Amino acid sequence: MRVIFNEELGLVADDLDRMAAKVRDAIKKAGRSLMDCDVETAQEVIDGDADIDNLQASIIDQCIRLLAKQSPVATDLRVVVSTLSLSATFERMGDLARHIAETARRSYPEPTLPAEVIPLFKQMQDFLDVMADRLVEMLSDRDTTIAEQIIVSDDQMDKLHQQTFSYALSDDWKGSRQQLIDLILVARFMERLGDHGVSAARRVVYIVSGFDPSKDPKDLDLDLD
């Protein structure tokens, strides 16, 4: 029975890895569609979201079968429950990437954002691109060092998000009203992507160590050797 459980759990892990990779690609493509006014790439993200949803549905079904048939306890139960949580987090990240792509498609052929805010949003997208790569590597290797990097770096995104407010509230705003709305929405989508990345990183630390670390770096004293 133990061999069967490990084999089935391995299949679930493979699906979760594929889901994370698709989310990474969606985040990067959504950012490219936004920065480059690339409607074809935006459509790829929108169409690809169904694959992410289907993977989540498959993971849920597999985890339910594992819980019902194998009755896992202790570490095994922690892994199965955490896998369900991670699939929900990745599904939401896919949705957020789709929202960004939909915003870029809606504004096409006009730019979604005025030129003066592009450098700030480029910084936010660069942050998300790095985070997305880290998520895939972290999940594949169950690497708590990478998870820790994701958790403690989130303050960078929060600070960038705060800077978007200065544009939104400025009396010198030169963009259209629609661009102002899109600035607020896209900034929020990006900030939430960062938050969900942190949630996934915490969950991986929980799988490995059994506790949920705080976002505060002072509390990230991981003795996992």
HUDA-V907346 format. One record per helix or strand. SS is the DSSP state (H for helix, E for strand). FROM is the first residue (numbers start at 1). TO is the last residue. If there is no record, write none. Layout:
ss:SS from:FROM to:TO
ss:SS from:FROM to:TO
This chain:
ss:H from:2 to:36
ss:H from:39 to:70
ss:H from:74 to:107
ss:H from:115 to:141
ss:H from:144 to:168
ss:H from:177 to:209
ss:H from:217 to:219
